[in-house]
Amino acid sequence: MRKTKTVDTASSKSQEKTAAILKGAMQEFLKHGYAATSMDKVAKAAGVSKATVYSHFGDKEGLFNAVMHDLAQDKFNTAMGLHEPQSLNKNPKIVLSEMATKMLENAKSDRAFQDFIRIVIGESGRFPELAKSYVNNLAKPAIETLTKYFKSHPELKLEDPEATVRVMMGTMIYYVMLQEMLHGKDIVPLASDRVIDTLTDLITGDRS
């Protein structure tokens, strides 16, 4: 029993260190960008040794991937909610409207998320692995999950579910980029509910 308790305590401490490293890494990436962020800076921000950072994540690319994965779980998986069985029994228009609303609200209100995406886009030319990490951890899971959902609802009569998903995701991403990240909301204002209502009407075929 004592051995089990010791193992549990060690596991808990390891999880705490992992969370601290991820938080510190996000802080440093946002502050300095990918190229200028060092494992030393991350270790200092997390309050751990550099050896601990390396032992948990291997290298800076591995750490960035972990931050991206953590961000994906926090943002898209929670917002989409399609892993919940009860969501499959709801009217697709309600499911899509709720999901799109959560996605846009999260992306619009979280400045740190917007700044993080700026880093990915701004440095992806020199570091293509950053862009690939975004696609693997955020874009791909969202596309696959939504495509599976659309295919499970043949009554939507979508000729190409995956392409429909990309149109939907692309519209929302562009909306956040134009309105929030490029400050277009002061120049070409558009309420998010108009975008959401139009998307859901087009996908579900509801013209009422």
N, C-alpha and C positions, 0 to 999 in steps of 0.2 A: 504493500500500500504506500509506504514511504517513497519507494522508487517511482511509482506512478505519479505521485504528487510532485516529485522533483522534475519528472519529464514534462508534466503539464505546466509547471512554473517556467521551465526553460522555453517551452513552446510559446507561452504567453509573452515572455520577454522578447523572443525573436519576432513575434508579430508586431509588438510595440515598436521595435527598432525598424522594421520594414515600413510601418506607417510613417514613422518620423523621417525616414530617408526619402520616401515618396513625397512627403510634404515639403521637405527641404529642397528636393530636386525641382519640384514645380516652382517653388519660390525663386531658385537660382536661374532656371531656364527663362522665366518671365523677366527677370531683372537683367540678365546678361546675354540672353540668346543662347542657341545651342553651341556655337563655336567657342564662345568665351566662357562657357561654364566648365569648371573643372571638378573632378571628384573631390579634391581638397575643399572647394567651396561648398559642395553638397554636404560633405561630412561635417564641416563646421556648422552649417545651417541646421543640420539634423541632430547635432550634439553627440555624434558617434565618431569612431576612428575611421580613417580612410580604408583600412583593411576590412572593416565591417561592411562598408559600402561595396567594396569589390567582392567580398564573400557572398553577399546577398544578390548582386546583380551582374557580376562579371566585368562589365566595362560600361562606358558612357552610353553606347548604343543600346545595350541591354537595359540600362536604367531608363533611358528615354522610352523604350518600348513598354516598360512596366508602368511608367507614368501615363502613357497613352492608353494602355489597357485599363488602368484604374479609372481614368477619365471616361472611357467608353462605358464601363459598368455604371458609373455614377450618373452619366447623362442619358445615353440612348436606351440602355436596357431598362432603366427605371421608367423613363418616359413612355417607351413603347408598350410595355406591360403585356406583350403578346404571349409571354411564357405562362401567363395565368390562364388556366383552363376556362374559367368563367367568361373570359373576354371573347372566346370563340362563339359563345351563345348569344352575344349581343348583335343588334343590327349593325352591319358593317359601317354604315354612315356614322353611327354614334361612336364606334370604336376608332375609326379614322379621324374623326373630328376631335375626340378627346386626346388621342395620341399626338396629332399635329399641334394642338393647342399647348400641350405640355412641352413638346420639343421647342417650339418657338419661344415660349415664355422662359424656359431655361436658358436657351442660347442668347436671348435678348438681354436678360437681367444679369448674366454672369460675365463681367468684364474680363476676368482672368481667363475664361475659356476663349473669349474672342482674341485676347492677346496671344494665347497659346497657338491658336490657329494661324495668326499672323506670323509667328515664328516658323511654323511648318511651311507655309507658303513662301515666306521670304528667304528661307535658307535651303529649300528643297533643291535649288539648282546646284549648290555645292555639295549638299548632303541628300542625295535622292532617297536614302534609307528612311529619312524623316517622313517623306511623302508616302512611302510604302508602308510605314508603320501606321500612319493615319488610315490608309485604305484597308489594311489588314485588321486593325482594331476597332475602327469606327464605321467606315463606309460598308465594308463587306458584310459584317454581321447584320447591320441594319437592312441592307439589300436582301440578303438571304432570308431573314426572318419575315420581312414584309412580303416577299415573293411567295414564301410558303403559305402565309396567311391568305393572300389573294387566290392562290390555287385551291385552297380549302373552301372557297366560296364561288363555285361555278356560276351561281346566279348573277354574279357581277358581269358575266359574259365578256371577260377581258381577252382579247386576242393574243396579247403578249404581256403577261403579268410582270415579268422582270423589267421590261421597258417602261411599263406604267409606274413601277416603283421608282425607277430612275428619274422619270419626269416629276414625280411627286417630291422626292428628296432634293432634286436639283432646284425645284422652285423654292422650297423652304430655305435651302442653303443660300441661294441667290438673294432671297428676301432679307435674311439676316446680314449678309455681307453688304448689300446696297444700303439698307436702312440704318444699320447700327455701326458696322465696321468702317464704312465709307461716309457715314454721316449724311446719308441721303434723305433721312426722315424729315429734315428741315427744308429740303429742296423739292423732293417728290414724295410727300407723305402718303401713306397708304395703311389703313388699319389692318392688322393681322387677321382679324376675323373675316375680312373680305377674301383674303387669299385662301384661308382654310375652307370657307364655305364653297368657293369656286372649285377648289381641288376635289373636295368630297362629292360635290354635285357631278363633276365630270367623271369621276371614277365609278360612282354608284349609278350613274345614269338618271339621277333625280333632277328633273327640270321644274319641279313644282315651286 
